[in-house]
């Protein structure tokens, strides 16, 4: 019986760390979403996200931060911000040559977290 390999296994920790680190460097400088990261410890945030993504992709669950709903509750995040975040993540994956199928699977898992990150009650923002 063949062992099922997780996305984490297929991507590998070093690649995951490189992508997430690059992703956050881009987010911290992005004109549309950088303001969400002002006054935060960027190194700590990057490490928390690496740990979170590792668990999300089926690897070790070592994330010890607050629940996503609590982290994002007071932030005015809306659908365009989330879409920009996803675009930056996609670009970061491409920079490291992540296989398209693996990138798609990772992005799909991130999409499923939308409701924990923002509640966009403005009907004008829905497509």
N, C-alpha and C positions, 0 to 999 in steps of 0.2 A: 504494500500500500504506500503510495507516494505521499510524502509530507506536504501539506499545504503551506506555501510560503506567503507571508503577509506582504503588504505594500512596503512596510518598514524593512523587511528582509530584502526585497527586490531593489529598493532605493539605496539602502545602506546608511548607517549613522553618519559617516563623514560627509556624504552628499547632502543628506537632510540638514546637517548643521551648516554647511556652506550656503545652501539655498536660503534657509531661514535667516542667517546672519546678513546675507546680501539683501534679502527682502526688507528687513528692518532698516538697514542703512538707507535704502531707497525711500521707505515710508517716512523716516525721520526728516528727509529732505524734500518730500513731495509737497508742492504748493496746495494741493487739495486736502490732504489729510495730516500733514505734519503737526498741525496745532493740537491734535489729539494726544500727541506724545510729549508736548512741552512739560517741563518739570518732572519728568519720569527718569528713572535710572535706566538708560538704554541698554547697558550690558545685562542688567538683571532681567529686563523685559525680554531681551533676545533669548536668554537662557531659559526663562519660564516657557517661552513659546517653543523652543526646541524640545523641551520635556513634554509639553502638551501635544505637539505634533507627533512625537514618537509614539505616544499612547494612541492617538487618533488613527495612526497608520498601522496599528497592530503590534507595536513594539512594547518595550517596558513602560509601565504606567508609573512615571516618577514625577508627574506634575503635582506640585503642592501649593499652587496659587489659589486665589479665591475662585468660586464658581463664575463662569462667564457672564451670567446674568448680573451678578453683583459688580463685576469689574466694569461693565459697560453701562450700567443702569443710569448714571448721571451724565453720560456723554450724549451730545446731540447728533448721534450717528443716524444717517438716513441711507436709503437705497443707493444713491449715487456714490456715497463714500464707500459702501461695501463693494460696489462694482469696481471702483478704482483700486481698492485693496486687492481684489481678485486679479485685476489686470497686472498689478505690480508683482504679485506672486507668480503669475504665469510668465512674465518677463524674466523673473529671477530663475525660474526653472529652466527656461530656454537658454539663459546665459551659461548654465552649467550642463547643458546638453541632456537634460532629463528626457528620457523616452516619452513620446507623445501620449502613449496609452497610460503610462504611470502618472504623468502630469495630469491627465484628464481625471483619473481615478482620485488623485489627491484633491484636486479642485472640487470634485463632486462631494467629497466628504466635508470640505470647508463650506460649501453651499448649504449643506444640511444644518449648519450652525447659525444661519442667519437669524432665526427667531430668538436665539440666545444673546445675540449681539445688538440688535436694534429692533424697535417696533415702530414702523413707519406708518403713522396714522393719516398721513396726507395723501388723499386719493390722486393728487396730481403727479405723484412720484411713481405710481405703478404703471407698468406697461401691459 
